[in-house]
Amino acid sequence: MEEIYYTFNPWWEGRDFDFGVIREGIFKHIGNNLSRKQIDIMVGSRRAGKTTFTKQLIQRALKEGIRANEILYLALDHPQLSGQGIAYHLKFFRRLFAHPRGKKLFLFLDEVQESPNWEAELKSIYDLEDIKMVCTGSTSSLIRSQGGKLTGRQFVTTIYPLNFKEFLAFKKVTISRAEDYRYENLVEEYLHIGGYPENVLEADEQYLSNLLDDIIARDLVRLFQIRKPNLLKDLLRLLAASVGSRTSFNKLSNILHVAVDTVKEYIGYFESAFSVKPLEKWTTSYSQKVYAPKKIYLGDTGMKSVFTGKGDLGAKAENAVFLHLLREGKPCGYYAENGKEVDFILRDLKCPLPVEVKYISHFDWQDKGFAGVKLFLRRFPQTKEVVIVSKDVETETKEGEAIIRVIPLWKFLL
């Protein structure tokens, strides 16, 4: 048993370990919190980078002077570790280095939900001992098992696949201002392969397909005891084909020959695994928010490529803009009236900000494709600004008192 502990903790013997490419944005958010008492829990899709970031936190701790034998890292989904409780591993760690009970230690637990009774054990350790804990786990498992035991004791952070800026950093691309045109091809590559770190570093046509199978088998079928796993992939294929459109649960139900409630339930499963994210209607009416059709986006544009190939760049661009707003913590909704629509509305009624995605190389404000934005401006004359996200057009015009800013997708994502 001791051998596996040393395998997971090479710093105990002064050995180097791989901690990957630093994601500066996440580090600014979490990296300086090792002194905070609360339990840091990182959730997100499989292979979005949670384990790598955990190793980066350990590397940061070592640089800050925390002794190597005060840090314990465990991947609790390993067969030799998953059967034992967290308290057992902590006791083994103390015995290994003769740590006194009152000594502050640092506990990094990967896939924490694989440990039996993990939530109660974390609560007990937090309440009774001086232990800093950082945990990761599959989002679906954590959401399902949350029973309130850690309320006030935890700080939850979502780890998303790479944004466009991180994508460029991982590919070691630097572009001068005189070469802005190079961004156009790079952003289309980003739309096609998405932001899963391993796939960005070494693209593989089968990577995302295999990842999807892994998510379905390990995060959904096993957790929710789904009897028809093939139905999950069929449903996701339909959702991928209709990215950016309002979703009719009844239509999906008829195509798949299952009950409407089953469709809603399965979409909820995908959401819990960070594979999809629904968008509500932008409205002050609570009933409309609840009952109006949702628009459903994928958790990574590369997943759309699995089902629809390299094409459909307009829908992928809209999906990428949605994920950018989500990562930035900017709540939004779509606007729809009389068959006309605006992709995203940010802010409130006092100063709304419409964002419309048109993956175009020629801008004509008189085009009927902007009818939804024009209707919104008539309904909400207090609007001061509109953002149009294009393929490669950058310009500015006015409609009444509102400034219409057209910006290329790559620049918006940066």
Stockholm file with secondary structure:
# STOCKHOLM 1.0

chainA/1-414         MEEIYYTFNPWWEGRDFDFGVIREGIFKHIGNNLSRKQIDIMVGSRRAGKTTFTKQLIQRALKEGIRANEILYLALDHPQLSGQGIAYHLKFFRRLFAHPRGKKLFLFLDEVQESPNWEAELKSIYDLEDIKMVCTGSTSSLIRSQGGKLTGRQFVTTIYPLNFKEFLAFKKVTISRAEDYRYENLVEEYLHIGGYPENVLEADEQYLSNLLDDIIARDLVRLFQIRKPNLLKDLLRLLAASVGSRTSFNKLSNILHVAVDTVKEYIGYFESAFSVKPLEKWTTSYSQKVYAPKKIYLGDTGMKSVFTGKGDLGAKAENAVFLHLLREGKPCGYYAENGKEVDFILRDLKCPLPVEVKYISHFDWQDKGFAGVKLFLRRFPQTKEVVIVSKDVETETKEGEAIIRVIPLWKFLL
#=GR chainA/1-414 SS CHHHHHHHCGGGGTCCCCCCCCCHHHIIIIITCTTCSSEEEEEESTTSSHHHHHHHHHHHHHHTTCCGGGEEEEETTSTTTTTSCHHHHHHHHHHHHTCCTTSCEEEEEETGGGSTTHHHHHHHHHHHSCEEEEEEEEHHHHHHHCCSTTTTTEEEEECCSCCHHHHHHHTTCCCCGGGTTHHHHHHHHHHHHCSCHHHHHSCCTTHHHHHHHHIIIIIIIHHHTCSCHHHHHHHHHHHHHTTTSEECHHHHHHHHTSCHHHHHHHHHHHHHTTSEEEECBCCSCHHHHHHSCEEEEESCHHHHHHHHTTCCHHHHHHHHHHHHHHHTTCCEEEEEETTEEEEEEESCTTSCEEEEECCCSSCCTTSGGGHHHHHHHHHCTTCCEEEEEESSCCEEEEETTEEEEEEEHHHHHC
#=GC SS_cons         CHHHHHHHCGGGGTCCCCCCCCCHHHIIIIITCTTCSSEEEEEESTTSSHHHHHHHHHHHHHHTTCCGGGEEEEETTSTTTTTSCHHHHHHHHHHHHTCCTTSCEEEEEETGGGSTTHHHHHHHHHHHSCEEEEEEEEHHHHHHHCCSTTTTTEEEEECCSCCHHHHHHHTTCCCCGGGTTHHHHHHHHHHHHCSCHHHHHSCCTTHHHHHHHHIIIIIIIHHHTCSCHHHHHHHHHHHHHTTTSEECHHHHHHHHTSCHHHHHHHHHHHHHTTSEEEECBCCSCHHHHHHSCEEEEESCHHHHHHHHTTCCHHHHHHHHHHHHHHHTTCCEEEEEETTEEEEEEESCTTSCEEEEECCCSSCCTTSGGGHHHHHHHHHCTTCCEEEEEESSCCEEEEETTEEEEEEEHHHHHC
//
